[in-house]
Amino acid sequence: MTKSIIKSAGYIVTDKAQSAIYGYGPSADEAWASLVSEMSLAGVTVVGEIDDAEISVSYPHETPANNYKIFAATGALLAAVDENGGNISWGRRGLVACLPSEE
């Protein structure tokens, strides 16, 4: 069985563990801005690199930018994040993040 080609419609930002989606948008820059905005609303500032040992002690309200990854994403995944928030099941097909039903 041949799989159809999967196309990206925008971007998501996830943590290194890929446990949740923290930002999304039609461009990588807008997805990153979404992450920064959401973190700001939670009282957290996205900053440059911080050593892991320092995070909880010295910088309790900061998160290092290098803890996040940006992936291209399908329109269906972007719509699901918009509707349900970033704590949803998702996967990847090749380099594109998608819903499990699209894998």
Order of alpha helices (4+ residues) and beta strands (2+ residues): beta-beta-alpha-beta-alpha-beta-beta-alpha-beta-beta
